[in-house]
Amino acid sequence: MLVERACEVACNAQAVLAGQLDPEQLGITALDDYTLKIELEEPVPYLLKLFSYSAYMPMNEAYTLSQEHLYGTKSENTIYNGIF
């Protein structure tokens, strides 16, 4: 599935997930508050499609943390965009 593959496309992802490298060596860097740099192991023509899944959309951190284990269990404990 594409969503599962998303965590594997960055440089060193497999080694980091296996505990062979420190997370700091993952090929993902926040350049500033609005720019994320992702270094890829190989070309990934479907990368934009991967990141269009809701699992990769930004979340309101303060709200999510305030809901603790309840976040997403009911509509009352979830924050989202749109009519759905």
LINWOTA-V940163 format. One record per helix or strand. SS is the DSSP state (H for helix, E for strand). FROM is the first residue (numbers start at 1). TO is the last residue. If there is no record, write none. Layout:
ss:SS from:FROM to:TO
ss:SS from:FROM to:TO
This chain:
ss:H from:2 to:6
ss:E from:10 to:10
ss:H from:13 to:17
ss:H from:23 to:25
ss:E from:28 to:32
ss:E from:35 to:38
ss:E from:40 to:40
ss:H from:47 to:50
ss:H from:54 to:56
ss:H from:61 to:70
ss:H from:75 to:77
